Amino acid sequence: MKAVVMAGGEGSRLRPLTCNRPKPLVPIANKPIMQHILELLVRCGFTEVVATLHYLADQIETYFGDGSEYGVRMRYTVEETPLGTAGSVKQAEQWLSDGTFLIASGDALTDFDLSKAVEFHKRHGAMATIVLYRVESPLEYGVVITDHDSHYIRRFLEKPDWTQVFSDTINTGIYILEPEVLEYMEPGKAYDWSKDIFPLLLRQCKPLLGYLADGYWCDVGNLQAYRQAHYDALRGKVKLNIAGDRTDDRVWIHPTARIEPGARINGPAVIGSHATIRHDAVIEEFSILGDSCIIEREAEVHGSILWNGAYVGDRVNMSGAIIGRNCSIDRRSVLEEGVVIGDGSHLQRGSIVRAHVKIWPDKMVEAGARVTETLVWGPRWSRTLFSEGGVSGLANIEMTPDFATKLAAAYGSYLGKGAAVIISRDGHPASRMIKRALTAGLMSAGLHVQDLRSLPVPVSRFLLGESAARGGVHVRISPHDPRMITVEMCNTRGAILDKDAQRKIENVFFREDFLRADFLGVGSLEYVPWTVERYTERLAALVHQKACQEARFRVMLDCAYGSASAVLPTALGTLGCDLVTLNGFTRPLEEPRTIEEKERSLLELSSLVKTVEAEMGLLVHNDGETLHVTDHTGRPISDSMLLSVMCLLAFASGDARTVAVPISAPSVIEQIAEGYGGRVVRTKSDPAALMGLAVAEKESIALIGDTEGRFIFPRFHAAFDAMVACAKLVEYLARVGRRRLADLVALVPRYHLRRAQVNCPWEKKGEIMRLLTEEAEKGRADFTEGVKVLTERGWVLVTPDAFEPTFHLFAEAGSAEHATELIVQFREKIETLCS
């Protein structure tokens, strides 16, 4: 006898279990569903099987091979494009034309006596017989009514709603057919049995019969049904050949499994081959351990399904979970009811995964993290929300409207009901979407939202500092990755929130302890007018306009299609600049965001500066925060050199007595300051530290800059602002009587900076920093940020990345060779410690 097993299913409702495998290979009691079907076919006398394949077809062919291991002869057909339930069988017609054959689904679990169904089909002379089954809720299946005496099918309907239900008898997807049925189809066309072929046979009064089967049947179509199929198998409701020796309390233990003394197993349960259960571990009823699983001491597994190769660490507790192949759950982690973990994922120690959360394959959850939402894309779920500058995530994948609403509710709960919050965004459509979700979350917590619409982030932060609002939010595409959206939260002065505030918001978010205003207490929404005008008016008042207008610099300005184009051309025009503007309008999808795109923009600017004979070229990007500059020859000025020149100009013009720069900035800045009787404050390099210093030292520090082309002028406001930097650069040049930046670059003492990165496992970073610190303390060192080692030839700075398993190395020396040597020396030292 011949059978066709339809095994092309993708199993999208079983994800993440089916991300890496076709649905027929999903295991039930440690065997693929399709293997259970083949074993049933063999028991019922079938000797030849044709499998129709589509999704990940090669995996099924590899697993079952020629079928000899399972007692059948296997053949395969593969659909390049979906042909429907009937069209796929038509492809196998060459093997089915010599007699009656049966069709079964490769992803439904059953123990029907199929030989009886075939005997019924032949006894009644049917052309086609549908195997039927009675269920409590027929909504997800095809409903069928047959004649009581003749068994002919009178009526059927695919997936009715309750107003259409006329029977509890459903189509199981198992059919017995005569070869003539295949003549109703043309090769290569899509056909469906229930929608096309069977209605046609019914209309032509062909003998289409229904056979009501006895036994067990389950369509394993979703995760709930998948769990239920396991529970039914362990209860004995379905007759399956479960591998292992069965004990009196219904525990199937494979002979190669290792169970240490003191381990406890309460049946029913299945323990796969080469599984290991350590001392004091507990396996509770309705648990399945796949082959080569390891359960460590004092771990507790309650009603969970573990696939092959799963590792469960000491004192892990899981209940009703499904763990994919080769997953690792480290010690003291907790998996709540209904959690599903995809293949190859790693949960580090102390992780908590909340109920019904699904984690897609190959993810890594950091130690101590609480996963409260399904994790689909991105390599990790961090135990923290905030990274440098704000909360970031892949647009509409990680940073979704529902996530943003919860984030805003957490921020609103931190600020308190009745507080006013300013909100703004860049020009990208995804930012608009997220901003509206944030607005809803803030209003739900009873906060009053003042919407600035689309503005450069410096303008938003300036207006926040001028307002009575208690906080601010700006949404923009990440400066580091165009696929990411960043939500930045600010304090009352427009500076990034400090670590203490960030932790408080994270605690509210992960506890989901949100404020919820009642119906009458929902916050308000107000749109704020005249935003750009207020900013440009104050900017014009900040600089010495007369000196700028008399100098009348010729400037080539590239606004990089960003929102700064709404502000900067007007501001520089007010200062009397002879301005040539490039990309001076908003086009969010074309803003340069990657390193390569920014380099191309700077190269284009360089060539145009020479063409128009400008005295300088200014490139403003990253939502108005970052400035890159070329001299009159079009030669780009490096970011560290620009910082040095800006400090020189600030001192020379008399505008500054004190400047602040990060610990990684070149030491020549101190030499420059000494020449003018000025002072340099060294600080950490992260934006929160720089902005926090701007707030704390507003009156004493005139300029704060970093080595990334970002500047803060604390007397104006406490945030990075490339537009103010452009205006102040023009003013400085006018006041000191210099027209060419190249002349100023020549005044800066020569220095050579080098930088590099070294990868390092998370768990080794603390140890390496300790060892470097202990060694550095023996000589001259600075610990403002990381470890800065001072040598006779220069210095080298080692800082651990806060969010990646990486160290950053910076070195300065009197020659490029010596700077490179310092980098190589410390890179090799860290690599040796890592190994």
N, C-alpha and C positions, 0 to 999 in steps of 0.2 A: 504494500500500500504506500501511496505517496502523500506527502503533506507539503504545504507552503507555509513558512513562518515569515510573517511580515515584520521586519526588524529595522525599518528605516526611521523609527521615531527619534526625535531630538530630545523630548522630555523637558521642555522649557519650564514646566511647572514644578519640576523636581530640582531645579537649580538651587544651590550651587553644586549638587551632587552630579549633575550631568554636564558640567562645564567641560570636563576632560574625557567623557566617555558617552557612548550612545545609551539610550534608556534601556535596551535589552540586556546590557552588561551590568546594570545596577544590581548589587547582590541582595538576595533574601536568604537569611540564615547561612551566609558565607558562600552562596552560589549565585551566579547571575540568574536573573529571572528566566532568560531564554534557556539556560541549562535545565531548569526545572521543567520547562515546556518540552524540551527534547527527551528528557527522562520519561515524561508522561506519554509522549508519542511512542517511544519504544515499548512501554508497558502495554500500550493499546495495539501493538502489532505493526506499526509503521516502520519501514526500513529505508525509505529514501525521502530526503528533505531538501527543498529549495528555499533558500533565505533571500528575501528581497531587501536590499540595503540602500541606504542613502547617507545619513549623517554618520561620520566617522566609520565608514564601512570597513576600512582596513583593520580596525580593531576587532570587529566581529569575525572576519575571515581568519585573522591570526589566532584568535582564541579557540575557535572550533575546528579550524583546519578542514580535513576531509571527512570529519565526523566519526572516524573509526573508533576513537577513544570513547565515544558515547553510544556506539552500537548502531549507527546509521551512516548512510552515504550522503554527504553534504555537497550541494552545489549552490552557487551564488549568482544573483543578478544585481547590478548596481544602477540606480537611477542618477543620471547626471543632473537632471532637473526633475522636481517632484511630478509624478504621474498619477497620483491619487491611489486609493486603496485597491482599485481594480486595474488601473493602467499598469501598475507595477507588476501584477501577476501576469498580465498579457505578455510582458517581456520574457517570461519563463515558459511560454507556450510550447516550445520545442521539447520540453521534458514532461509535459502534462497532457499530451494529446492522445495517450493510449489507454485512458481509463479514468474512473472516479478518483477525485483527489480532495483532500481536506485543506482548508485555510485556517490558520490560527494566528493570534497576535503574539509577538515575541515579548510583549511587556505587560501582559495580564497573567495573573496567577490563578491556576485552576487545577482541580483534580477530577474533572468530569471523565467518565468512561466513554471515550470518544469512539471506541469500536461499536458501542450500542447506537450512537448517533449515525454512524455509517450504515449499520445494518438497517436502521429505520429508513434512511434515505433510499436504499436499494429496494427494500420491501414495498415501499409506496411508489416506486417508479418516478421519483422526483428529478427534475432538472437541476434544482438548487434547493438546499435545505439550510435554514438559519437556525443555529443552536440558540435557544432562548433560556432566560433565567428570570426569577422573580426577585425584586428588590423593594425596599421600603420607599426610596426616593428615586424615581426614574428620570429626574430632570436632566441629568447629564448624559443620557443614553437615548438610543432609538427605541420608541415604544411600539409594540407589535400586538395585534389581535389576530388569532387564528380561528378557523372553523373547528368546532368542538369534535366533530366526527371525522372529517376528512383531513384535518390538520393543515389545510390550505391557508395561506396568509391572506387575510381579507383587508387589512389596513395596517400601515405603520407610519410613524412620524419621527423625524430626527430631533432630539433635544427640545422637547416641548417646554412651555411654562405650565404652571399649575392650571391655568384656564383651558389648556389644550390636552391635558393628560386624560387618556381614556383607558389606561391599563397599567398594571404594575409589572408586566412582562416585557423584558427588554432584550435587545439584540446584543449578544456577547461578542460579536466580531468573529465568531467561529462559524465557518460555512463548509458544507459538503457540496461539491459541484461536479457536473458532467462537463467534459471538454467542450461541448457545443456552446456553452455559455461564453467562451472566449471569442467565438465568432461574431459576437455583438460589438466587438471593439476593433478599432484600427490601431496598428502599432504606432508607438510614439506619441499618442494622445493621452490626455489626462481623463480618467474616469473614476467615479466613486461608486462602490457597490450600493450604498443606501440611497444615494441621490440620483444615480443614472441607471445602473443595470437592473436592479431589482424593481424599480418602478416600471421599467420597460417590460420586463417579464410579466409583471402584474397586469399591465394594460393588454398584453397579447395573450393573457389567460394561460400562460405556461405553468407547469406544475412547480410552483414556488411554495415550499412547505416550511413549517416551523416545528422544531423538536424541543420540547421542554426538558431540560437536563436536571438531574439530581447531583448534588455535591456542593463544592465550594468554588466560587468565582469572585475575583477582585480585580478591578481595573486600577493598577498602581499608577494613578495619574497625578497625584500630588503628594506632598510630604506627609500629610495626615494619613492618607491611604497607605503610604509606604510603612509608616509606623504600625498601622493597624494590621497590615499583612504579616508583620513579624509577630505581633502579639497573637494573631490567629494561628500562626504556624506553631508557636510554643504551646498554645493551649490544645493543639491537636485538631483544630477545626478543619485544617487542610492537610491532606496526606502528602507529605514531602519526604524525600530521602535526605535526612539531615546527617552530615558526617559526624562521627564520634560515637563513643560508647555511652549509652544512656543509663543514668542511675535511676534509683527508685523515685527520686523527687524531680524527675524530668530535667536533668542537667546532662547535656550532650558534651562530653569531654573527649577531644581528640587524643589518641594514644601518645602523640609527641608533645602534648602540652605539659608544662611544668608548674605545679602548684605547691608552693612552700607551706610548711607546717604553720598553722595559725591563720592562714587565709580562709575566708568564709565565702561560700557560694550558696545562695538561696535560689532554688529553681522555681519556675523553669528558666533555663539559661543555656547558652551555647558557648563553648570555649574552643576556639579554632586551633589548628595545628601550630606547633612551636610557640604557642602563647605562653607567657610567664606571668604568674600572679604571686607577688611578694608577700612576705609575712605581714599579718594584720590588715591586709587589703580586704575590702568587702565588695562582692559582686551580688547585687540584689536581683530580685526576680525580674524577668522579661528583659534581661541584658544579653547582648550578643557581642562576643569578642572575636574579631577576625584573626586570620593567621598572623603569627609573629607579633601580636600585640604584647605590650609590656605594661603591667599595672604595678606601680611601686608601693612601698609600705604605707599603710594607713589611708590609702586612697579609697574613695567610695564611689561606686558606679551604680546608679539607680536607673533601671529601665532604659538604658542607653544602647545605641548601636554603634560599635566601633569597627571600622573597616580595617583591612590588612595593614600591618605596620604601624598602628597607632601607638603612641607612647603617652602614658599618664603618670605624672610625677607624684612624689610624696604628698599625701594629704590633699590631693585634688578632690573636689566634690562636684559631681555632675548628676543631673537628673533629667531624664527624657531627652537627652542630647543625641545628635547624630554626628559622628566624627569621621571625616573622610580619610582616604588612604594616606599613610605616611605623615600624619599630623603629629605634632608634639605639643603636649599640654604640660607646662612646667609646674613645679611644686606650688602648693597652696593656691592654685587657681580655682575659680568657681564658675561653673557653667549652669545657668538656670534652665528651667523647663523650656523645652522646645528649641534650644539652640542648635544650629547647623553649621558645621565648620567644613569648608572645602578642602580638597586634597592639598597636602604639602604645606599647610599653614602652621605657624609656630606662635603659640601663646607663651610669652615669657612669665616668669614666676610672679605669683600674686595677681594675675589678670582676673578681671571679673567681666563676664559676658552676660548681659541682662536677658531676660526671658524673650524667646522667639526671635532673637537677633540671628541673622545669617551672615557668615563671613565667607567671601569668595576664595577660590584657591590661591595658594602661594602668598598669603598675607602674613605679616609679622606684627604681633601686638606687643607693645613694650611692657616691660615689667611694671606691675602695679596699675596698668591702664584699666579704665572702666569703659567697656564698649556698650554704648546704649542704642546705637542705630546700626542697621545693616551696612556692612563694609564690602563694597563691590570693587572700586578701583583704588589705585594708590597702594604703595607697598606696605604701609603701616597705619595703625591707629595709635596715636600718641596718648600718653596719659595726661598731656597738657593740650590746651586749645591754642595758646598763643605761640607764635614764632616771631621772628624779627619783624616788628612793625605792626603786627595784628594777627588776625585769624585768617588763614588761607586754605583754599581747597580747589580741586578741579571744578571748573565752572559747570554747574547744573548736573554734576555727578557726585562730588563731595559737598561742594558749596551749593546746596539746593535751597529752594524757597522755604521748605519746612525746617531745614537745619537753621537757616538764617532767622526764621521767626523765633525759634527756641533760643538762639544766641542773643537776639535782641531782648527777649523776655528776661534772660539772665542778667544782661546789662541793666535793664530797667529795674530789676529787683535790687541790684546793687545800688543804683542811684536813689531809688525810693519813689513812691507814688507822689505825683504832683510836680515832679521835677521837669524842667524844660531841657530839651535836647535838640541840638542842631544836626541836620543830616544832609549829606551831599553825595555826589558821585562823579565819575568821569563820563565820557560820552558813549561808552560801549553799551549795546542793548542788554547784554547779560548783567551789567552793573545796575541798569535801571530795574531789571527784574528783581535782583537781590535787594536793592534799596527799598522797593515797595514791600517786600516781605519783612524787612527789618522795621519799617514803619509800623506795620501791623503788630509785630511783636512788642514794640515799645508802647504803642497805644493800649494794647491788651493789659499791660502792667500799670496803666493809669498815668503815663507820661505824656507831656505836651510836646509835639514834634514841630520844629521849625524847619521847613524844607527849603534849602538853597538851590535845588535842582542841580544842573550840571555845571561844576566849577573846578578850576585847578585846586588841588589839595591845599596849597599854601593860602589861597584866598579863603577857603573854608575855615582853616585853622586861625587865620587872622580875625575873621568875623566872630568866631567862637570866643577868642580872647577879648573881643570888644563887647560881647553880649553878657547877659546875666544868666545864660544857660549853664546847667550843671555839668554838661558833658557834650561830646560830639562824636559823630560817626561819619566816616567817609568810605565809599565803596569804589574800588577801582580794579582794573586788571593788574595783576602782580608785575612789578618792575623786573622780576627775575624770570618769569615764565608766562608766556601769553595765554596758556591754557588755564591759568589759575586766577581766581578772584580773591582779593584781599579786602577784608573788612577791618578798618583801622578805628580804634576807639581812643578818644582823647579826653584829657582833663579840662578843667575850666580855662586854662591858659593856652589850650591848643596843642599841648605836648602829649606824646604817647603815654599811655597809662604806665605807671611803675609796676614792678613785679608784685608788690603786695596787692594792688588793685586787681591785677590780672588773676592772681590766685583766688581772690574772693569771688570773682565772676566765674571762674572755672568750678569752684565748689558748688555754686548755685546751679550751674549748668548740669554737672554730673549727678547732683542729688535731685535735679528737676524740682527744686524748691522755689518755683516761680511765684511772683506776685500775680494775682488775677483780680483785676478791678471788676466791680459789679457793673450792672447795666448802666447805672447813672454815673459811674466813676471812670468810664473809658476815656482815654486821653484825647486831645484835640490835634488837628493838623492845620498848620498855617504855612502859606507860601510867602517867603521873605523877598521883598522887592529891592531894587537898587544895590545889589550886592557888589557887582564889578565896579560901579561908580564909587562906592565908599572906599574900596580897596585902593583904586588908582589915585584917588584924592589924597589919601594918607601917604601913599608911596611917593607922590610928587613932593609932598611936604617934607619927606625924610632927607632928600638929597639937596645939594647946593645947585639949584637950577641955573643961576646966572653963569656960573663957571662952565657948566655943561653946554649951555646955549652958545657961549662965546667960543668954545672949542670946536663945536659942530663936527663931531666925529662921523666918518663914513663907516657904517656898520652893516655887515651882512648877517641877517638874522634868520635862522631856520627854526621854525616852531614845531617841526616834525609832526604835523597834522594833529597836534595835541590841543588841549583846552587852554593852554597858555596863549594861543593865538587870539583869544578874546580879550586879553589884557595887555600883553607885552608890547606889541607894535604901537599902541596908543601911548603907553607910558614912555617909551623911548622917543617917540615923536615929540612929546611934551618937553623932553630934555634937549631938544634941538638937534637930535641925530639925523644925519642924512641916511635914511634907512632903506635897505633893499631886503624885502621879506621873501622867504622861501617857505612853501608849504604852510602858509599863514591862514589856514582854515581847518576846521575840525573834520577829520575823517578817521574815526576810531579804529576801523579795521586795518588801516595802513600805517598806524604809528609804529616806529621801530622799537621792538621790545627785546629781541634776542641780541646777543653780543655781535653776531654777524651783521644784523640789520643796522645796529648802531654804528658799527665801523664803516659800513657803506654810506650811511648818512654823513658821517664826519668826512669821509673821503670826497663826497660830492660837494660838501660845503667848502673844503679846502680848495678845490679847483675853481669854484665860483668866486671865492675871495680874491684870487689873483685876477680873474676875468673882469670884475667890476672895480678893481683897485681899491678895495675896502681896507681900512686900517685894522680891522679885526673881524673875525667870524665867531658868532655865538650860536651854539646848538643847545636848545632847551627841550628836555624830554622828561619822561617818568612823571607825567601829570604836573609839570611845572616845578619839580623838585631838583633836578640835576642839570648842571651846566658843564658843557665842554667848549673849549676855546681854541681858535687858531690865531696865529699872528698875521701880519700883513702879507707875508709870503705864502700863506696857506698852510704853514707847518703847524700840526696839532701840538698843543702844549699839554703835557701829561698831567693827570689829575693831582699828583703830589707836587709837581712844579707849580701848577695853578694855585694850590693852597699856599705855597711859599711866596708866590708873587702877591697874592691877595694880602697876606700878612705884612709883607714889605710895604705895600701901598697904604694899608691901614695905619701902620706906624708913621710912614713918611708924610702922610697927609695930616697927621695930628688927630685923626679920628679915633685912634685906639691907644690906650696905655697898656691894655692887657688883652691877649687873645687866648683862645683855648683850642687845642688840637688833640687828636687821639694819640695813644702811646705808640702807635705804628707809624706816625708821621715822621718825616726826615728831621734829623737833629739840627740841620742848618737853620731851622726856624729860630732856635735859641740864639744862634749867632746873629741873625737878622735883628732880633729883638734887642740884643745887647748893644748893637750899633745905634739904636734910637732910644736907649734907656727904657725899653719896654719889658714886659714880663710875659712868659708863656706858661699856661696851665695845661698839664697833661691829664687826660681822662680816658675812660673806656671808649671803645669805638662804636658800641651799639647805639642806634638812634635814640632809644629811651634815655640812656645816660647823657647824651649830648643835649637833648631837649630839656631834661631835668636840670642840667647845669644852667641852661639858658634862663629857666624860670628862677632858679635860686640866686643867680649872679647877674640879674638883668642890668643893674646899674654899673657894675664894675667891669664886665667883659663886653667889649664892643663887637667882637667877631668870633664865631665858632665855625670851624670847618673840618671836613674829613678828607680822606684820600680817595673818595669816590665822586668828587665833583659836586658835593653838597655843602651849603653854607647856611648859617643861622646868624641873623643880626638881632640880638636879644632886645635891643631898645625898640625894635619894630614889632616883632613877635617871636615866640619861642619855637619855631619850626623851620625845617629846611625850606628855602625859598630861592629858586634860581632866578626869578624875576627881579627880586630885590638885589640879588647878586649882580645881575646885568647892570642895573641902574647904578649901584655903588661902584662897580668897576669903571664905568664911564666917568662917574664923579671923581674917583680917585685919580684917574689918568689926567683929567682936566686940572685938578688942584695941584698936582705935583709937576705939571708942565711936560709930561711925557706923552707922546703920541703913539709910540711903537712898543708893543709888548715884548718884542724881541730884545729891545734894549734892557728891559727890566729882567728878563730871563738871564741875560749876561751878567747882571749884578748879583745873582744868587750864587753863593759858593757851590762848587761842584760837589755832587754826592751821587751815590749809586745805590738804588734800592732794588731788591729782588724779593720775590714771594713764591711760595709753593704750597702744595697740600700733601698730606700723608694720611692715607686711610688707616683706621685702627678699630678693632672691635670695641663695641660699647663697654664691655665689661673690663677692658684694660685701660680705659682713658684715665680713670681716677688714680690707678696705680702709677701710670707713667707720669702724670702731673706731680705726684708725690715724690717720685724719684728725681725728676728734673728740679723740683723745688729744693730738695735736700742738697743736690749738687750745686745749684746756683747760690745757695746761702753761704757757701764757702768762699765765694768771691763777690764781685760787685753785681748787683741785680736789682730789678724793679718789679714789683708784684702788683702794680696798678690793675693790670689785666693780663692773665696768664703769667708766663715767666719771661722776663726780658733780661737776657744775659749781656753784660757789658764787657767787651774785650778791648785789647789795645788797638785792634784794627777796626773796630766798629761795634755793632750790637746785633743780636738776633732775638726775635720775639716768637714765642710758641704759645698759641692760644687754642684751646679745644673748642670745636664748633658746638654750639648749644643744642643743635637739632639734628646733626648728622654724625656718623662714626668717623670723624675726620679731625685732624689737627691742621691749623693754618700756621705757616712759617713766614716771617718777614725778616729781612736782613738788610743792614745798611753798612757800607764801608767806603773807604776812600777810592777804591777801584772796583770795577765790575768783577774782576777775577776774585778779589777777596770777599765780596758779597756773595758770589756764587759758592765759594768754598765754605762759608758759614752755613749756607742753606744745605749743601750736601752733607756737611758734618752732622748737623742736627737731624736731618732726614734719616740718615743711616742709623743714628742713635735711637730714634723712635722706632724705626723698623726692627732693629735688634731687640728692643724691649717688647715689641708686639709679639715677636716670635718666641 
